[in-house]
Structures are given as structure tokens and as C-alpha cells.
Amino acid sequence: MALVVDVPLNTMLADLDETLRVLLKRELARHGFDGVEIAFDAPARDWSSQLSSPTVNLFLYDLRESHEFRPTEWGTDFANGRHREVRPPMIMECSYAVTAWTQAVEDEHRLLSQVLGVLFAFPQLPADALAGRLGETAQRFAIEGRIGQPKSDGKADFWSAVGGQYKASLDYVVTLACESGIAYERGPEVRTQTMGARIADGPGGAGAITEMHRFGGKVTDGDGSPLPDVWVTLPGLGMFASSDPQGRFLLHRVPSGRHQLVARTREGAEAKAEIAVPGAVLDLTVAPARRSGKKGG
């Protein structure tokens, strides 16, 4: 197997910001919080002094690998005729400090309460809000959020570090997969093998060479599921084999040329194909056997 490193385009943090912006704006508007801005700046004094409209700020203050979610098993996929062993992703915890900013404290608390309700209502970020490449990522790894679970009690230290005035904030942590692009790639699947057999008593002691081949394929039903125990024959050559639990079959010592191949299930369903040896791989689809009967009078 060959090691392949193909680092994918990664915009997960920017995509996550945009996802949270879409989600909060949509859900806040449903309850009359129109015109609320969503920001991701450090909530410092000079930033807050320039606000002219109600604002919800989500400041990304911490980014670290999750200890709770740490996959270790490599996955598998198949692309371009090759099987790959894919390194598991790193599951990151993206921690936001969520604050609300308005002119009146009562409005601020009302807005922060509604934000709490929205984020609590979606433990898994909804598919229709996912921005950028997160929709593709979510098909393989869930994107989940936890609200109200602070990393530590050092809130005062946090506000001192960003240069802002202490105020109520919510901790919001999103778990997000970061894929490495590292894989071990196998070569293309081989279903034919050629062997040469020399006839020893040929003229002048230099016998003629006859090529024999190993030929295989796969048998599936109409839904693409593998069919085991299917009888696969080359009637013209008197050769036969049966498919394994994965639907694969293998015929040995097949001479070069074109041959008729027949696959038949125990129920009598049958499929035929003309094969060229050596040649392309063969996948056979066997349809269910038709049942015939007579209606009683």
C-alpha cells in the first residue's frame, strides 16, 4: 500500500461562524428580535463603544482536541478503482463566549435568554443552516453544540485578557471534525491472472507455450447486494465455481478467447454473459426467477 497525503481545503471555522450567524438570525427573527447583528470580534472596550444596534457576539476563545470524542479506527472507502484506508479525523472543540449587547440591561438579558434557548434547542446544528463545506462534513460526522458548560471559572481573567468590561456570558462549545487527507491506498483490484504453461515435448525440445488465466468477478441482485452460493459456469469448457458470501467468484486455468458464462442461483434465477479472457472484470446482476402458475377454474 502507498501512503497518500492530500490535505483538503479546510474552511471549517469560517463556515461554522456563518452557520451560527444564519441560525441565530433566523431563530431570533421568529420571536421578534429583528435587526440583531451577529458578531465574532473580541468584546474589547473599543469594539463595544462603536455598536449602534443590538448585537450578539460569539467570540471564539479556545480551540482544542476533544478528549471525549477521539476516534481511533481507520475508515475505508473506494475511489478510482482503488481501496483506501483513511486516517480518522481529529475532533475539535470550538469554544465561544456568547454575549448580548443592547442599550438597556433588561433588553440585554431578554436577548441573551433567547439566544440561550436557541442554542439549547439545537444540540446538533441543523442541516439547512450549515454553510460552506460543513454540509459535506456533517454527512460523515455529526456537528454538535453544548451550551452553558464553561471550561473553567476564570471569567474575570477572560475579560481582563480581551480588555473588556466584565458582563454575563454563555459558554458554547461546538464539536467539529478536522479531516487529515492522509490515507493508505491499495492498487486497483485484480481479477485476472495469466500463467504460461510450456509443452515439454515440442519440436526441438522447445515446447509451445499455452497461456492460461485466472478469471473472476462478482454476482449481485437487482439492488446491488452480493449474492452468495451462486453457481457460475463456463459450459463450453466444463468449468465451474460458486460465489462466496461477498458474491465473488474465481475460475482457474481459463484459456484465452471468448467464452459463454452462466450464473444460476438455487432458486433458478439466471444470468448470462460473454466474456473475453484476458479482459475487463465482470460484474453480473441476477434478477429473481419468474414464477409461473395456472389459475384454478
N, C-alpha and C positions, 0 to 999 in steps of 0.2 A: 504494500500500500504506500501511496505517496502523500506526504504532508502538503496540504494546500492552505495558504493563508490569503484570504481575500476579504480585507476589512470592509464591511458595508458602510454606506453613508449613514451617519448617526446624527439625528437632529432631535433626540428624544426629549431633552429638557425644553427646547423651544416649542416643540409640539405639545408637551404637557402644559406649558403656560397657556398656549392658545386654547387647549381643551378646557381648562379651568375657566378661562375668560368666557368662552361660549356657554358653558354650563351655568355659571353664576348669573350672567346677564339674562339668560333665558328664564331661569327659575325665579330670579328676583323680580323680573317684569311681570310674571304671572300674579304676583301679590302686590302690585302697585309700586314697586321700587323702581320707577323709571328714571333714566338718566344717570344711573350709578356707574361710575367709572371703575374699571378693574386695573390695578397697577401691580408691578412686580419690583419696584425700586426699594432700596434701603430706606426705611422710615426715619431718616435723619431730620433735624430741625429745618434745614434749608429746603428740603423737599416738601415737608408738610406745610410750610408757610406759603407755598405757591398754589395750594389747592383752591379751586374755585367751585367745585361741585362735590356731592357725596361720593366717597371713594372707598372701595375695599382693596386693601393692599395684601398681597401674598408674597412675602419675602423669603426666597429660598436661602436658608441659613446653614443647612447641613446636608451632606451627600455622602453616604457610606454604604458598604455592602451589608445586606441583611444577614443576621445570624440565624433568624428563624426560618427563612426560606433560602436554602442553599442546595440546589440540585447538583448531584454528583455523577449521575449516569449519562453517558453519551447517547445521543439520539442517532437515528438513521434516516436517510432519505435517498431518493433515486432521481438523478437528473442526467440528461445527455447520454443515456445508456450506461451510466456508472453508479454504483452504490457508494455512499459516503457515510462515514462515522463522524458525527458532528459534535463538537465540544459543547457542553451545556452552558447556558448564559449565566452572567453574573446578575443576581437580583439586587437592585439598588433601592435604598430607602431615601426618598427625596423629602426633606422636612421643610415645611413652610411655617412662618409666623404670620397668622392672619389677623389683621386689624381693620377696624372701621373708622372712617374719618368724616365727621359732619360738623356743622356749626354748634349744634346743641347736643349735650351729653345724652338726653333722652332719645334723640334720633339716632345717635351713635349706637346706643345699646339695642335699640329696636333693629337696626340694620345688622349688627353683629349676631343678634339672636336668629335672624332669618338666614344668615349665612351658615350658622351652626346647623340649623335644620336642613338646609340643602345638602351640605356635605355629609351629614349623618344619614340622609335618605339614600345616598348612592355609595354603598360600600364597594361597589365595582363601577368604575366610570362607564357611563352609557355609550353604546356603540355610535349613536347618532351625534355625539358631541366630539368624538375622537378626531383630532386634527393630524395632518401630515401623514407620517408613516406609522402612527400608533394603531390605526385600524388594522394594518397587516400584523403588527406585533401582537395585538390582542387576540388574534385567531390562534396563536400558539401559547401565549402566557397571559393570564388574567392581570388587568391593571386595577389594583385595589387601593382604597384610601381609608385611613383611620383618623378620626378627629378627636381631639381632647386628650391625647396621650403624650405629654411632654417628655423629651429626652432627659431633662434634668430640671431642677428647681431654680436654676440660676437666671431667672428672668431679669433681675436687676443688672446682672453682668451683661446680658444681651443688649439691653437698651444703652448701657454705657458704651459698649463696643461700637454700636451704629451711630452714636452721637445724637440720640433722640430722647424725648421725654417719656418716662415710664407711663404705660397705659395698658388696659386689658387687651389680651391677645389670645388667640386659639392656636394650638399646635396641630398641624395637619400633615400626615405622613403618607406618601404615595409609594407603593412598591412597583418598580418598573424594571423590565428585563433589558439587559445590555448584551447583545449577541456579539460573539468574538470574530466570526468569519473564519475560524480555524476548523479544518476537517481533514480526515484521512480518507483519501479517495482510492477506491479499487479500480482495476482496469475493467473494460467492457466485458459483459457476461459472455462466456464462450460456450456454445452448444454444439460445435462440430470440431472433430479432431481427425487428422489424416495420418495414416500409418502406411508404410511401404513394405510389401512382402515380396521377396525375391524367390523365383523358382530356381532351385539349385541345379537341375539337370538341363538347363538351357543350352543352346548351341555354343560350343567353345568354352563351356563352363561358366559363361557369363549369363546367368539366368535373367529372364524378363522380370520386370518389376510391376506388380499389381497394387494399385492404391486402394486401401480400404479406409472407411471413415466411421467415426462415431457421430451419430446424429441425435439431437434431442429437441424438446420443445415443451410446451405447457398446454394443458387442457382446462378450459373454463366453461361455466354455464353462461346463459344469456345475460346474467347480471355481473359477470366478470369474476365470480367466485371460483376458486380452484376446485376441480373435480378429482377426487382420489379413486383408485381402483378402476380406472378406465382401461379397457383392453385396446392397445394400439398395435396395429399390424401393418406389415408390408406384404400383402397377399402374393404378389408376383415373385417374392423372394423367400416366402415361408418364414419370415422373421416376425417376432412379436415382443411386446413388453407391456408393463402396466404402470399407470401413473401413481406417484407417491402422494402422501397427504397434502402436499403443496401443488398437486396437479402436474408435476414434472415427470417426463418420461425420457428414456435414453435407449437407443438402439445401437448395437455394436456391429462392427465389421460389415458396414453397408458399402457396396461397390458404387463407383461413380456412375452418374446418369440421372435420368428422370424416373421416378417411381410413384406408384399409387399408394397412398397411406389411408388407412381406415381406423377411426376411433369409435368404440362402441361401449356404452355403459351397461351395467347389469340389467337396467330396465329396458334396454333395447334402443335407446336413443343413439343416433349415429351421425358422424361427420366424416367427409372425405376430402382429401386434398392431394394435388400432385406436387411432389417435392423435387427439388434439384439438389443433388449431392455431388460435390460440396455446394453450399448455397446459403441463402439467408435463413435465419432462425424461423421457427414455425410456432405459432400460437393458434390452437384450434378452439372453436366455440361449438359446443354440442347443445343443440336445442332439445327440450323434453320430447320423449317419444309420444306420438299421437295414438290415442286410444280409439278404436273403432268398435261399434256395437250396433245391435239391431233393436228397434223399439218393439215391444210386445204388442200383439193385436188385442 
